[in-house]
Amino acid sequence: MNLFIKATFALLLAFVLFSGNEIVAGAALSDKSSVQDCINNPDSCQQEQPAANNSQDNADENVTASVGVSFWEIIRVIAALAFVVALLYFLLRFVNKKSRSYQETHIVRHLGGTPLGGSRSIQVVKVGDRVLVLGVGDDVSLLKEIDDPAERGDLISRYEEQSEKMIQPAEFVSKLKERLGRQSEEKEPASFKQEFEQKMHELRKKREQAMRELADRERKQDE
């Protein structure tokens, strides 16, 4: 799943970069052809130079006039961002459904587990219509087989709900906020350290200045 998201972002980034390179390459080729024409026909180039300068001035004025960002451009950017997020969301749902249907076609499904420390853990697997609780350590041993249909159905429904929540927008946003908050918390100690060092440097400078002023006063008194 994470590999699919990274591949999608990489494709979008490559599309943007290559589109920009095509525009720059086209401009470079047009400049190169105009220089070649001037070398071959210097007289016509000199005649076209004033008109080119005037057109360049007009173009600069038009560019200067259209530098601002309009309200509709902001709306277009927001709409494009919403479209990309919605596309990623539906792609994730599609991949999740495909992976779940792929797992359902298999006889053995892993429903979950928990580590117990070291190399030991408890795993719950579904083998056909049977739900088994396994102890995994140096070897694998059967701890319990869940025979109660209600308990077995509850475990399977919890597993399906958990897999559905993995791609919900709210869950995705909360994980993103948690990650950003964690990054900001990691940056805060560094900024506090820099501020502390700056304050200490200012205090040292003030102390040195006070010592110099005191020495100057004592020297003047001795004179």
NORNOR-V896985 format. One record per residue. N is the residue number from 1. RES is the residue in three letters. SS is DSSP state (hx for helix, st for strand, lp for the rest). PSI is psi in whole degrees, -180 to 180 (none if undefined). Layout:
n:N res:RES ss:SS psi:PSI
n:N res:RES ss:SS psi:PSI
//
This chain:
n:1 res:MET ss:lp psi:-49
n:2 res:ASN ss:hx psi:-37
n:3 res:LEU ss:hx psi:-37
n:4 res:PHE ss:hx psi:-42
n:5 res:ILE ss:hx psi:-44
n:6 res:LYS ss:hx psi:-40
n:7 res:ALA ss:hx psi:-39
n:8 res:THR ss:hx psi:-46
n:9 res:PHE ss:hx psi:-37
n:10 res:ALA ss:hx psi:-39
n:11 res:LEU ss:hx psi:-42
n:12 res:LEU ss:hx psi:-43
n:13 res:LEU ss:hx psi:-42
n:14 res:ALA ss:hx psi:-37
n:15 res:PHE ss:hx psi:-44
n:16 res:VAL ss:hx psi:-43
n:17 res:LEU ss:hx psi:-45
n:18 res:PHE ss:hx psi:-31
n:19 res:SER ss:hx psi:-43
n:20 res:GLY ss:hx psi:-37
n:21 res:ASN ss:hx psi:-36
n:22 res:GLU ss:hx psi:-39
n:23 res:ILE ss:hx psi:-45
n:24 res:VAL ss:hx psi:-40
n:25 res:ALA ss:hx psi:-39
n:26 res:GLY ss:hx psi:-41
n:27 res:ALA ss:hx psi:-39
n:28 res:ALA ss:hx psi:-40
n:29 res:LEU ss:hx psi:-39
n:30 res:SER ss:hx psi:-39
n:31 res:ASP ss:hx psi:-40
n:32 res:LYS ss:hx psi:-41
n:33 res:SER ss:hx psi:-38
n:34 res:SER ss:hx psi:-38
n:35 res:VAL ss:hx psi:-40
n:36 res:GLN ss:hx psi:-39
n:37 res:ASP ss:hx psi:-39
n:38 res:CYS ss:hx psi:-35
n:39 res:ILE ss:hx psi:-40
n:40 res:ASN ss:hx psi:-39
n:41 res:ASN ss:lp psi:82
n:42 res:PRO ss:hx psi:-31
n:43 res:ASP ss:hx psi:-47
n:44 res:SER ss:hx psi:-31
n:45 res:CYS ss:hx psi:-40
n:46 res:GLN ss:hx psi:-35
n:47 res:GLN ss:hx psi:-35
n:48 res:GLU ss:hx psi:-11
n:49 res:GLN ss:hx psi:-45
n:50 res:PRO ss:hx psi:-43
n:51 res:ALA ss:hx psi:-38
n:52 res:ALA ss:hx psi:-39
n:53 res:ASN ss:hx psi:-42
n:54 res:ASN ss:hx psi:-43
n:55 res:SER ss:hx psi:-35
n:56 res:GLN ss:hx psi:-40
n:57 res:ASP ss:hx psi:-43
n:58 res:ASN ss:hx psi:-39
n:59 res:ALA ss:hx psi:-40
n:60 res:ASP ss:hx psi:-40
n:61 res:GLU ss:hx psi:-41
n:62 res:ASN ss:hx psi:-40
n:63 res:VAL ss:hx psi:-42
n:64 res:THR ss:hx psi:-37
n:65 res:ALA ss:hx psi:-29
n:66 res:SER ss:lp psi:26
n:67 res:VAL ss:lp psi:-35
n:68 res:GLY ss:lp psi:157
n:69 res:VAL ss:lp psi:122
n:70 res:SER ss:lp psi:168
n:71 res:PHE ss:hx psi:-38
n:72 res:TRP ss:hx psi:-33
n:73 res:GLU ss:hx psi:-38
n:74 res:ILE ss:hx psi:-42
n:75 res:ILE ss:hx psi:-40
n:76 res:ARG ss:hx psi:-41
n:77 res:VAL ss:hx psi:-44
n:78 res:ILE ss:hx psi:-41
n:79 res:ALA ss:hx psi:-40
n:80 res:ALA ss:hx psi:-41
n:81 res:LEU ss:hx psi:-43
n:82 res:ALA ss:hx psi:-37
n:83 res:PHE ss:hx psi:-42
n:84 res:VAL ss:hx psi:-43
n:85 res:VAL ss:hx psi:-43
n:86 res:ALA ss:hx psi:-39
n:87 res:LEU ss:hx psi:-44
n:88 res:LEU ss:hx psi:-40
n:89 res:TYR ss:hx psi:-48
n:90 res:PHE ss:hx psi:-32
n:91 res:LEU ss:hx psi:-39
n:92 res:LEU ss:hx psi:-41
n:93 res:ARG ss:hx psi:-41
n:94 res:PHE ss:hx psi:-45
n:95 res:VAL ss:hx psi:-38
n:96 res:ASN ss:hx psi:-41
n:97 res:LYS ss:hx psi:-39
n:98 res:LYS ss:hx psi:-43
n:99 res:SER ss:hx psi:-37
n:100 res:ARG ss:hx psi:-41
n:101 res:SER ss:hx psi:-33
n:102 res:TYR ss:hx psi:-39
n:103 res:GLN ss:hx psi:-36
n:104 res:GLU ss:hx psi:-27
n:105 res:THR ss:lp psi:-16
n:106 res:HIS ss:lp psi:156
n:107 res:ILE ss:lp psi:-39
n:108 res:VAL ss:st psi:129
n:109 res:ARG ss:st psi:137
n:110 res:HIS ss:st psi:118
n:111 res:LEU ss:st psi:-15
n:112 res:GLY ss:st psi:178
n:113 res:GLY ss:st psi:173
n:114 res:THR ss:st psi:139
n:115 res:PRO ss:st psi:149
n:116 res:LEU ss:st psi:6
n:117 res:GLY ss:st psi:142
n:118 res:GLY ss:lp psi:-132
n:119 res:SER ss:lp psi:20
n:120 res:ARG ss:st psi:145
n:121 res:SER ss:st psi:163
n:122 res:ILE ss:st psi:129
n:123 res:GLN ss:st psi:143
n:124 res:VAL ss:st psi:123
n:125 res:VAL ss:st psi:152
n:126 res:LYS ss:st psi:118
n:127 res:VAL ss:st psi:103
n:128 res:GLY ss:lp psi:-120
n:129 res:ASP ss:lp psi:3
n:130 res:ARG ss:st psi:141
n:131 res:VAL ss:st psi:121
n:132 res:LEU ss:st psi:143
n:133 res:VAL ss:st psi:118
n:134 res:LEU ss:st psi:143
n:135 res:GLY ss:st psi:122
n:136 res:VAL ss:st psi:123
n:137 res:GLY ss:lp psi:-125
n:138 res:ASP ss:lp psi:-27
n:139 res:ASP ss:lp psi:176
n:140 res:VAL ss:st psi:127
n:141 res:SER ss:st psi:148
n:142 res:LEU ss:st psi:117
n:143 res:LEU ss:st psi:-40
n:144 res:LYS ss:st psi:147
n:145 res:GLU ss:st psi:125
n:146 res:ILE ss:st psi:110
n:147 res:ASP ss:lp psi:-21
n:148 res:ASP ss:lp psi:121
n:149 res:PRO ss:hx psi:-36
n:150 res:ALA ss:hx psi:-45
n:151 res:GLU ss:hx psi:-39
n:152 res:ARG ss:hx psi:-44
n:153 res:GLY ss:hx psi:-35
n:154 res:ASP ss:hx psi:-42
n:155 res:LEU ss:hx psi:-43
n:156 res:ILE ss:hx psi:-40
n:157 res:SER ss:hx psi:-37
n:158 res:ARG ss:hx psi:-40
n:159 res:TYR ss:hx psi:-42
n:160 res:GLU ss:hx psi:-38
n:161 res:GLU ss:hx psi:-40
n:162 res:GLN ss:hx psi:-40
n:163 res:SER ss:hx psi:-31
n:164 res:GLU ss:hx psi:-39
n:165 res:LYS ss:hx psi:-21
n:166 res:MET ss:lp psi:-23
n:167 res:ILE ss:lp psi:13
n:168 res:GLN ss:lp psi:144
n:169 res:PRO ss:hx psi:-40
n:170 res:ALA ss:hx psi:-42
n:171 res:GLU ss:hx psi:-40
n:172 res:PHE ss:hx psi:-43
n:173 res:VAL ss:hx psi:-41
n:174 res:SER ss:hx psi:-39
n:175 res:LYS ss:hx psi:-38
n:176 res:LEU ss:hx psi:-43
n:177 res:LYS ss:hx psi:-41
n:178 res:GLU ss:hx psi:-41
n:179 res:ARG ss:hx psi:-42
n:180 res:LEU ss:hx psi:-40
n:181 res:GLY ss:hx psi:-37
n:182 res:ARG ss:hx psi:-40
n:183 res:GLN ss:hx psi:-39
n:184 res:SER ss:hx psi:-36
n:185 res:GLU ss:hx psi:-34
n:186 res:GLU ss:hx psi:-30
n:187 res:LYS ss:hx psi:-26
n:188 res:GLU ss:hx psi:-45
n:189 res:PRO ss:hx psi:-36
n:190 res:ALA ss:hx psi:-43
n:191 res:SER ss:hx psi:-37
n:192 res:PHE ss:hx psi:-40
n:193 res:LYS ss:hx psi:-42
n:194 res:GLN ss:hx psi:-43
n:195 res:GLU ss:hx psi:-39
n:196 res:PHE ss:hx psi:-44
n:197 res:GLU ss:hx psi:-37
n:198 res:GLN ss:hx psi:-43
n:199 res:LYS ss:hx psi:-41
n:200 res:MET ss:hx psi:-38
n:201 res:HIS ss:hx psi:-41
n:202 res:GLU ss:hx psi:-40
n:203 res:LEU ss:hx psi:-40
n:204 res:ARG ss:hx psi:-40
n:205 res:LYS ss:hx psi:-42
n:206 res:LYS ss:hx psi:-39
n:207 res:ARG ss:hx psi:-43
n:208 res:GLU ss:hx psi:-39
n:209 res:GLN ss:hx psi:-41
n:210 res:ALA ss:hx psi:-39
n:211 res:MET ss:hx psi:-39
n:212 res:ARG ss:hx psi:-42
n:213 res:GLU ss:hx psi:-40
n:214 res:LEU ss:hx psi:-41
n:215 res:ALA ss:hx psi:-38
n:216 res:ASP ss:hx psi:-40
n:217 res:ARG ss:hx psi:-43
n:218 res:GLU ss:hx psi:-38
n:219 res:ARG ss:hx psi:-39
n:220 res:LYS ss:hx psi:-38
n:221 res:GLN ss:hx psi:-37
n:222 res:ASP ss:hx psi:-35
n:223 res:GLU ss:lp psi:none
//
